[in-house]
């Protein structure tokens, strides 16, 4: 599947996808919304499919998203010690609390409510087992699922939740 890319609806050039119309302060961050922010790779087919799934199934509109390719996402990745050009994980940032690897994924699914929160039961599997599996998928995400030439963009009805 290497080289697979999305086309059409829900995409924009990587450099424009999440920065158009956004102002970013000197620290790289403007006022952030309340609630959890999911930092993800908008060029990754798997990651962007997950982002769209989250937006579609988050009925409480609890989550906001920021891509590592955008100003806000890149600044948040750097704030938490991760190079946005080579991230090893997605992040779930909620105030001072930051989750990564499988903990972030399980917290996101749990936060979506019923029936998705049932995935939270996977927390019974020790992190020492979950995280290596997560990192294996993360390292191979482009090879296994593809990399977009253009960043994924949320459909218009969800754009207010993407930073």
Order of alpha helices (4+ residues) and beta strands (2+ residues): beta-beta-alpha-beta-alpha-beta-beta-alpha-alpha-alpha-beta
